[in-house]
Amino acid sequence: MALACLLAAALVLVLPRLSDTGGTAAAGGAQDVRRMAQAAPTRAEECRTPEASLRPSPKDGPVLAAIKKRKVAKLVVGVDQNSYRWGYRDPNKERGRLEGFDIDLAREIAERLLGDREAVVFRAIPTSQRIRAIQNGQVDMVVRTMTINCERIKDVAFSTAYFETGQQILAPKSSAITGYDASLRGKRVCTAEGSIAWQALKEKSFGADTKTTVPNQLDCLVRLQLGEVDAVLTDSALAAGQAAQDPTVELKGKPFTREYYGVAMQKGADDLVRRVNDVLEDYREDGWKQSYDRWLAAGLREDARPPKPLYKD
């Protein structure tokens, strides 16, 4: 509980403003990128495989060129700093340094695109602000356990999938709650605003009496520990990290969805999407498993592999 409370309290990152790194995420090309996105909107009824992305390319394009021309050539990446094993601060280690599975991936992208694993500025972004941060140029990309789905691809572009997960209930071991089912009737359930879990609970609550939303998913664990809610609805990968923080809680039932995390970028930033997909091609073979074993294997399957990429024709 102590670690969770410490993480939840760390709400602000002291980082350079984007002006210090050379302007907006697309540095002079952001308006062109937005116009391109508006010219070719994605219709929900056409969406069948939202995780399909652009084919990889090792070539730089205008978006990445603009990043490299900044006064300080660094990627600006939206991340979480409160999700244990994904993106968090360990109070027992070097002050201010973020670590976790998503942080490893962000550093790998920085190394491949800019030649330096440290050429990255991390910005703590609440769950509900991820898309807005991309659209208004606060960040170049978001690497923050962000699920690819048909609604989100209307607003941002995604890389190919780098992780597979599903929605699941987290509750105290002593709880009579058995999963995302009728056992939630009359219970207080917490989700992060704007998350897949938040949408799922809106559509089907199984009679949950109170539906609490918070800006950051870890806030739900704190509320659970304080007895303010009876259960948390989130994806199983995040929930496994929270169960590792607090041995009094556990995952209940089975995941009831199949979802994929992707790196989110601005619509129209095709060259950046292709470069990130090129990084992921190699990372799946050399790097992904090493990071998984370090951060996630203890709470999830030890034999996990990255999802295979799906490309647009």
Beta strands, then each sheet from edge to edge (+ up, - down):
strand 1: 75-79
strand 2: 82-83
strand 3: 87-89
strand 4: 98-99
strand 5: 120-124
strand 6: 141-142
strand 7: 156-158
strand 8: 163-165
strand 9: 167-172
strand 10: 188-192
strand 11: 210-214
strand 12: 231-235
strand 13: 249-252
strand 14: 259-261
strand 15: 264-266
sheet 1: 5+ 1+ 6+ 15- 7+
sheet 2: 2+ 3- 4+
sheet 3: 8+ 14-
sheet 4: 11+ 10+ 12+ 9- 13+
end
